[in-house]
Amino acid sequence: MSPVRWRALVAAVAVGVLSLSGCHRGGPVDAGPAFLRALTLPSVGPTRYDPRQLSGRVVLVSFLATWCFPCLADLPTLENLQKTYGPQGFQVVAVGMDLDEGRVLAPFADHYAFPYPVLVSDERMRAGESAFGRIRALPSTVLLDKRGRAVAGWQGVEGQADVAKAIEKLLKED
């Protein structure tokens, strides 16, 4: 991903989040623990989930739906990123945006046995009333640094190499 496109994506996430908070500034979007708190949702599937385990980790949050073909195409990338970087302090968290309160997402997550947690969004999140703001397209992805700040975001399927570079950079930071 080019530096210009990268800055544009970070800016897009920042504008969305900052419009909720009413402040404007450059750099990572620091909503305190709000992003991590927004991930206190029920999980489905075989991977155990405790939101407290996200603290101090680089977290990639992928908003998806079971009916979304690009989301399904992105699942192998998410799995590979988790397997590659998980031992180094990285965590993928998928958030299902399906409207059925997990009735379809639960068997989907069980069947595919993802190596990362799959969460069921709530009405507030689907309405855009969480730290992540309104999710306007699927898949949408937000990358959080070790302090829980949004440092990148994109819509659609992104190349694994570009995402991996961003993750590697964040894992090296203290």
PyMOL commands that set and color helices and strands:
alter all, ss='L'
color gray80, all
select helices_A, chain A and resi 3-21+34-38+51-54+69-88+105-112+123-126+160-172
alter helices_A, ss='H'
color red, helices_A
select strands_A, chain A and resi 43-44+58-64+90-96+118-120+140-144+150-155
alter strands_A, ss='S'
color yellow, strands_A
deselect
rebuild
show_as cartoon
